[in-house]
Amino acid sequence: MKNKYFGIFLVIFFLIILKACSVKPGPNLASKASLIHPNFTTKIEVLQILGPPFQAFSKFDGTEEWYYYYLVRSPTKKVPLVKRYLGEEYTEVLKIVFKENLVLNCTYYTIQPKR
């Protein structure tokens, strides 16, 4: 009888661990950047693909820069003792430069946090 309850306990325990380690999918800026084409995609199309930017800057040369950010953090970064050694954490950045209404340039890159 003890073995039956112990087995049920183990199954429940592992289900809780799996749920805690599951990752919600993010916007995946790299794949969305592939949908944006310089001298072809308009501001309205970018808004439809990505939504409003996190930051926007107007430059003196008449260009406008939009920035999108997404923090990627593996589930092991939440575990106190192992978060320093296991898993990855970085920020995805998508920079889009407009000249008037068209995309002039689209750049995707990542930023690693300092250790």
N, C-alpha and C positions, 0 to 999 in steps of 0.2 A: 504494500500500500504506500510505503514511503517513497519507493522508486517511481510510482505513478505520479505523485505530487511533485517530486523533484524534476521529472521530465517535463511536466506542464510548466513548472517554474522556469526551467531553462528555455523552453520555447518562447514564453512571454518575455523573458529577459532579452533574448536575442532579437525579438521583434522590436522591442523598445530601442535597443542599440541601433538596429538598422534604420529605424525611423529618425533617430537623432542624427545619424550620419548622412541622411539623404540631403541632396542639394537641390535648391530651387533653381530652375534654369533661368538664366539672365537674358539680356537683350542680344548678346553676341554681336558686338559692334563690328567685328571683322567681316562677318557675312553680310551685314547690312551695308558696310562700306563698299562691298562689291557691286551693290545696286546703284551706286552713285557714279556718274560718268562726267568728267570735266567737259565743259563747253556743250553739254547736252541736257543735263538734269537741272531743273528749275528749283527755286526756293520752296514753292508749293509742293513739289514732289518730295523734297527732302523732309518737309514737315509731315507729309503723309507716311513716309517710311520710318522716320525716327521720332517724330513729335517735336515739341519745342526744345531748343538747346538749353543746356545747363548754364552756359555762359555765352554772351555775344558781345563782340567788340566792333566798332566802326573805326576804320583807319583813315588817315588824312589823304591817302591816295585813291580813295573812293571804294576800296574793298571792305568787305565785312567778314569777320571770322566767327564761326560758330563752333562751340566745343561741347562734346558729349563725353561723359565719363561713366565707367562701370567698374566697381570693385569686385574682383574675383578672389574668393577666399575658400580654401578647401575646408571640409568639416573638422579636420584634425587641428585646425587653428583655434578651435573653441575649447580644446582639452587642455587644462592648465599645465600639466607636466610635460607634455610632448609638443605643444604648439610652437616652441622655439626651434625644434629639430625636424619636425615632419610637416608635410603639406606645403602648399604654395599660396602666396598672396601677392597679387599685383593689381594695378589699375589699368584698364583699357582706356585709351583716349582716341577719340575721333575728331579731327580738326577739319572743318570744311570752310574754304575761302570762296566768297562770292564776289563777282564783279557785276554790278547791277542785279539782274535777276538770275544769272546763270552761275553754276559751279565753275570756279576757276581751278581749284585744286582740292583734293581730298586725301588726307593723310591719316593712317592708322598706326598707332604705336602703343607700347606698354611701358609702365613705370614700375620698377621694383622698389619696395620700401627699404630703407637703410636698416642694416642689422646691427 
